[in-house]
Amino acid sequence: MIAYSKEASSAAIFFGEIARAAFRAAGSITRRVRARNRQCEEASAIYDALRRLDDRTLRDLGFHRSEIMTVAVALAGEAEHARVRARADAGVLPAQFGDAL
């Protein structure tokens, strides 16, 4: 009878650990999905705001209308800021902007 209790207890502990691991994994996935949704919403808002600007204002900001999507995605954190880094390295942007990005 004692051996059975130890086995049952051991099995319960094992399945409890599996259940905790599954809940942690589900929570992690949920957090990543929510973060990704926030990034997408932010990129969409940035894109909409930039799309409303005229070509001269966009040029003053340092990019062309064809780059709006790339800029919006990069600013929202969905993609690497490669374009901005490349421009900073080329000396197109002031140093303080290149370092911050």
C-alpha positions, 0 to 999 in steps of 0.5 A: 500500500505504501508503494502505491501511494508513492507512485500515485504521488510521484505521478501527480507531481509529474503531471502537475509539473507538465500542467504548469509548464503548459500554462507557462508556455500558453502565457508566453505565447499569449504575451507574444501575440499581444505584443505583435498585435500592438506593433501592427497597430502602431505601424498602421497608425504611423503609416496612416499619419505619414500617408497624410503628409505632402511630399515636401513634408516627407522630403523634409523628414528625409524620405520619399513617399515610397518609403512610408511603409518601411519607415512605419514598420521600422519605427513600430519595431517590427523590422530593423532600422536598417535604412536609418542606420545606413543614412546615419552611417553615411552622414546624412542624419545628425549624429545624435539621431544615428546614435539614438536609433 
